[in-house]
Amino acid sequence: MGSNSSWLRADPWRALLILVAVCYGIVQLVVVTPGMGLGWDEAVYVSQVDPRVPAAEFIAPRARGITLLVAPLVQITSSTEALRVYLCLLSALALYVSFATWLRVRSGPMVPIAALLFASLWLSLFYGSEAMPNLWVAFGAVAAVGCFLRCVRPGSGRGPAAGVALSVAAVALLRPPDSIWLVLPLAAALARPGWRQAKAGVALVAGLVAGWADWIVEAYVRFGGPAARWQAAGAANETGLHFSLYEHARALNGPLLCRPPAHCGPVVLPWLLWWLAIPALVLLGLYAARRRELLAEYMVPAAAGLSLAAPYVLLVGYAAPRFLLPAYALLALPIAHGVLWLLAEPLKPGLRYAVSGLVAAGFLGQFALQGLTLEKVAAPRLAKRQADAQVARALSALGLRRPCLVYGEHAVMIAYRVGCEAHTVLRWPQESAAPAPVQSAQRAGKRVVAVDMGRSPAAPFLLTWERRPLPAARPGKWHVYLPAEPATTGNPKVLTRRPSSGAGSDTRPRAAAPRRTAPEAAPHGRSRPEPASSGYGSGTPTAGRAVTAPRP
């Protein structure tokens, strides 16, 4: 007992950082819950290393970092609940490890307060247990900058240089282009007198080489070389010169993806005020650092944060709030420094009370705004992703077994649970003939089903298929379509059309009409899958076209 108390007295800020990380994990488990089903992109990533299901198509922009992260658990179990708990624990550990690198740079309350500011974001809490790359890029960026500042100090040894290389390599494995935008300001900082350490430059280059190696090798194996893959990634992501600051402002309060044709709603005033406070507080932190002759030390995370945000504001014509997670993580450091400087300044008693009250109100406002938004974001997505699981169970009850193809809405998420290949549509085709993926699967002897949320008439080619309602799948009015002829030579009673007079069927002819569908209409990006992991946009075609999921 005495040794524990002496440790707390000797290193209270590390203990406080551990407490922040523990609370971060607990809030994830309580609010987001392990019952949250997989989203579109998560199913793509996880299927790459799940031996029980076919691997979904891994398009040019994606990178393998997340698949490596989830592989140890997915090899053992396909339980989504286990995966959520696993990622929750890992993210809490990563929060501690990444910010703990800064305790060696500047010990004190600044580090746990910066970690608290970042961990309390609804984005950080929602994506902590999601198999998506942006949060992990944020952790890697914080660790990289902290190790870099230690590395440029004379006599720092090999440890900080190794930390820089490992952190940059991790970022590159997750989102290769992000690693370039992270390294640029760090390389520029080496020009500062007194910081010209060769080992720091070598560590940056080594991290880039190690992290990009997998992406480059795969480019030669599957895409015809790095140039061809880069071109394909750019085409898939529709990148170019844009200015999407307004779209990012509209996405602050919960849309996971703000991209046409989805309507993301107006800018919400409380969130706009919160957003506008960030640059003001960063400037306050830099001013405080200048007063304390620490300006260069805090300029590095500020510059790196702005650098990581720049491509998503200037090269992508749409927004997803998670794109800015690395910037928020890095900017939390100068913000925390500025807040502590305000509280430490010698002021008159009345003014001191006013400043303390303002800081306390700021923290309470942060927690309230983020908490309310997290609840608004998590609850409907939990329900809608559970609907995918209910549809998958219904398909299994109908006898759907491998080899099989699920075609239609949310097909990637549903097919992953059933063990099938998938072809998700953003808009149902209006041709009377079955689409090529369906015909190809039937010729190959695979069982084929189509799934639809039933919000409008079916596609013309489905008029000859049997339409069965799935009343247990909610929200939405889900239906499954079964082809007129069995797709395999197996049990003819399985997945074959039955007479329309049977209970629970609905085979009335319906007029075809154009309609848009979404991989997860409200909860998962409105009208698109979440963007691919190594480019700056969605790795999917434009709306109105189908998105294929089976590995080619």
Order of alpha helices (4+ residues) and beta strands (2+ residues): alpha-alpha-alpha-alpha-alpha-alpha-alpha-alpha-alpha-alpha-alpha-alpha-alpha-alpha-alpha-alpha-alpha-beta-alpha-beta-alpha-beta-beta-beta-beta
